[in-house]
Amino acid sequence: MLIVRENLSPMHGITPAQRFAGSPDMNGWVEELVAAGKYISGQPFAIRGAYVSQHETLTEGQFLHDKEGLSGFDLIYANDLSDAIRIAQSCPMVRIGMAIREVRPFEEFPGQ
């Protein structure tokens, strides 16, 4: 999984159209991954959300105004971690310094 981390501060109080207007075209990158058999799915996250813990649910607060946060994900097929890192480095948002891609492989849950 490639998790997108970026500066969320400018995204508060703007429309989705405004949010994505300054983004590089991701469609070509995704199409290349699809053609190579490396792409499964991806989606941007809404900026609004909630933190849920054992004793409370927060829908307002500092976490909604944090500078850096998660803004989306892509599920990819990769041969190994090095392959996943190479794919993450090819992301247009990474190449222009707009976002960081956190690369996280899935792990089998014990007993399954």
N, C-alpha and C positions, 0 to 999 in steps of 0.2 A: 504494500500500500504506500502510495506517495501522498503525504499529508502536506497541505499548503499552509505555511505560516507567513503572515505579512502584517504590516501596520494597519490596524483596524480603525485608528482614530479618525482618519478622513472619511470613513464610511458611515459614521453616525449622522443621521438626519438628511441623507441624500437618497435619491431613488435608485432602484437597481440599474436603470439605464445610465444614470450618472456614474454609478459605481464601476460599471464595466466599460464605459467610454474610454477610459485611459489605459485599459489593459491591452497587451499585445494579442494578436489573433492566435488563439489556441487551436482553432479548427485544423489548420494544416499539420500541427504537431500531432494532434489526436489521429488524424487521417493516416499519417506516416506509421504510427504505432499500430493502428488497425491493420494496415497493409502488411506489416511485419508479423502479425499475429500476436502482438504484445499487449493489446488494450482490452480491458474487460468493461469498465464503467468509470464514470467520474461525475462529480457534481459540486458546485459551489455551495457553501453553507450560508444560511441567513445570518445576519449579524445579531439579530435578537436571539434570546435563548434563556435557559435557566440552569442553575446549579442545584442539584438535588443531593442531599445528604440524609443520613439517618434521622436527623431531627428537624431539618428545615429545607425549604425550597426558596431559592433566591431568584427573582426575576428582574430585580433592579439592583444596582450597586456597581462597585468599581470594576468588577470583571467585565461588564458590558462596555466599559470605556478604557480598557487596557490598551496599551499601545500595540503590543504584538499579540496575535491570537490565531486560531485556526480559521481558515476561510474556505476550505474545500479539500477534496481528496480525489485521487485517481487510483483505481485498482488495475494493476498491470500483471502480465505474466513475465517473469524474469527467470533466467537460468540459475542465478545465484545473486548474492548481495552485490557483487561487482557489476553485474548486468543491470540491476535495479538502480544503482548509483549512476551508471552511465546514462540511463534513460532519464533520471531526475535532472542530471546536469544539462540535458538537451532541452529541457522545458524553457520556452520563451520567457516566462516570468522570472526564472532563475538567471537566464543569460543577461537580462537587462538590470538585474539587481532589485527587482520589484518584490520578490518573494523568496522564501527558503523552502526547499522541499525536504521534509523529514521522511526518510526511507525506513519502513518498518515491515519486516516479513511477518507473516502469520506463523503461529506456533500451534502445534497440536495440543489440545487440552488433555491432560493425563486421564487415562481410562476411556478414551473415545476412539 
